[in-house]
Amino acid sequence: MSSLFCCLTARRGAHRIDTRETGTLEELDWLFRKMVRKFVKERDKITIEGITLPGLMILNKIVRDGEQRLSDLAEELDFTSGAITALCDKLEEKHFAVRNRKPEDRRTVLLDITAQGRAMLDRHKNIGPSSIDVLFGGFTAEELDVQKQTYRRMIDNLERLSETILSLAKDNAEQPDNVGSRQQQPQAAEMDKPQAQTQTQAQIQTQSQQEKRNFISY
């Protein structure tokens, strides 16, 4: 049974799912995971002068905000520390970036862009806009607005996904088989709490402005 369907089934106390909906939910779950995998697969096929698209994101982040600690890059760009280290190693190998130690704290290592890195970004400054156009160019303004709302809600849902499912699995494992299913509903109580689904226009505008500030292109 799909992960999204399992998660939503655990929330039946707040939203009782019609059995006729299960096929739609499972298809949505499959399509969502298919889209994520497809995006990562296609993105990882691309190298620009030996650097992957996430590497370009790192360089653009430095250009915008100055030299960066690797831990901050991992947090802000949603990569693991190991992935960031590998990306930065490649950038250094190609002489597009360099690690520096802070004079006042030699334990702190900062990544900075080199002149070669800036020149490379300038040569390929059309990569980011072209990527966005390929992904979203065929949608109407109304469809794009719906996507923004959907993605925001999905991001909020994903914040609770691992905690909710791990808690549910732990409780399931501790229950006898014949009562485990009856104990599922209370464990999802936190997810069942009503959440505000509406925002004022000012709130939406503020959130949109924050997202634009946080956006780092290729």
N, C-alpha and C positions, 0 to 999 in steps of 0.2 A: 504494500500500500504506500502511496506517495507521501513525502514528508509534509507538504502543505496540507493534504487531506487529513493526515493524522493530527496535525496541529489544530486545524479547524474543528475536527471531530471532538477534541478535548475541550473545546469551548462551548459545547452544546448547551451548557447551563444558561448561557446568555443568548445564544443564537442557535436554535434548534434547526438543524439542517434537514431539509426535505431530501429524501432518498433520490429524488429526481435530479438533485443538484450535484450529486457525487461525481458523475461523469464529467461535468463541466469543471469542477474543482480539480480533479485529477488531470484533466487536459491542460488547465491553466498552470498547474504545478510543473508538468512536463515541459510546456512551452517556455516557462520562465527559466528553468534550468538549462534547456536547450539553447536559449538566447544567451545566457551567461557563458556557457561553454563555447558557443560559436564565436562570441566576441573575443574571448581570451585566445582561442585558437587562431583566429584571423589576425588579431593584434600581434601575436607572437611570431607570425610569419614575416613581419616587417622589420627590416633593419635599415637604418640610415647611416651610411658610412661606418658600418660595424656596430651601431648603437640601436637598441630596441626603442620602441616608442616610450616605455616607462623611463628609459634613460633620458630622453628628450624632456620629459616632464620634470625630472630632477634639475636639469640645466635651466629650464624656464623658471622653476621655483627659485633658484639662486639668483637669476637675473632680476626677478621681481622683488625678492625680499632680502637679498644678500646671502653671505655664506651661511651654511646650515650644519647643525649637528645631525649625524646619521639617525639618531633616535627620533628626532623631530621629523625628519623626512619620512621615516617609517610610519609615524603616527598620522601625519597630515595627508600622506598619499595612499594610505591603507595598504601597505606592504609589510611583510614580516621583516624582522631585523636581518635575517639571513639573505632575503631577496635584495634588500637595500644595499647590504655589503657587497654582494655580487655585482650589482649594477654600478656601484661606485668604483669597484675594482676595474671594471671594463672602461668606465669613463677616464680613469687615470691611465690605464694602459694605452688608450687612444690619445692621451694628452689633451683631453677636453675638460678635465677637472683635476684639482690637486687637493690633497689633504693638508691642512695646516693645524698646528697646535697653538692654543692660546698662550701667549707669553706669561700671563699671570696665573694660568692653571694648565700645566702641561698634560694633565689627564684628559682635558677636553679637546677633542679632534673635530675640526670644522672642514666641510667640503666647500671649495670655491671653484668658480668657473675660470678657465684660462682664456687667453685671447683667441686661441684656436677653437675653443668651445663656442665662444661668441660668434666667430666667423662662420662656424658650421651651422649654428642656429639661424644666422642671417641668410645663409644659402637655402635653407629649407623652411623659411617662415610661412610658406603656403601649406605645409603639411597639416597643421592643426585645423585651419578652416576647411581644408578639403576633406579631412576625416569627419568633421561634423556634418558637412554637406552630404556625404555619402550615407551617413546614418539617419539624418533627419530631413534631408532636402525634399523628400516627396510628400511630407505631411502638411496639412493646412494649419493655419494659426490656431484654430479651435482644437484640432487634434493634438497639437503640441501642448496647449494648456492642459488638456486632459492627461497627457503623459506626465507633465510636471506634477500634477496633483497625485497621480497614481504612484510615481516613483517616491515622492515624499512619504506617502503612507507606507509603502513597502519598506523604505529605510527604517521608519519607526517600528514596523513589525519585526524586521530583522534584528533590531536591538534586543528583542526579547526571545528570539527563537532558540538559541542555544541553551539559555538558562531554563526556559520552560520545558523543553524536550528532555534535557538532562535530569531535571527534577522529576518529571513524569516517569522517566525510565527507572530512576532510583526507587521511587515509590512502588512502581510495578514489580520490581525485583524483590521488594520486601514483603509483598502481599501474597497470600496463597492464591493459586491459579483461579479458584472459583469466586474470589472477591476482588481480584485486581481490577477487573473492568469497572466494578461499581465505585472503586476509589479514584478513578481517573478524574471525574468531574470536579471534586473539591480542589484537586491539585492545580487546576487551571484558574482558580478564583482570581488571582491577580490579573490574569489576562481578560477576565470577564468584566472587570470594572469598566463602567461606561467612560468613554473618552470623547473629548470635544471634537466633533467632526467639522465644525465651522470655524472660520477665521474671519476677522474683520479685514477690510481691504488694506488698512494700514499694516496689519500684521503680515499679510501676504507680501506686501511690497517690501517690508523690512527683511523678511526671510529671503526674498528674491535678491535683494541687494547684498546680503551676507553671502549667499551662494555664489554670486558673481565675484565677490572679493576672494572667496576660497578657491575659485576655479583655476586650475592650472592646465594649460593646453600642451599638446605635443610640440 
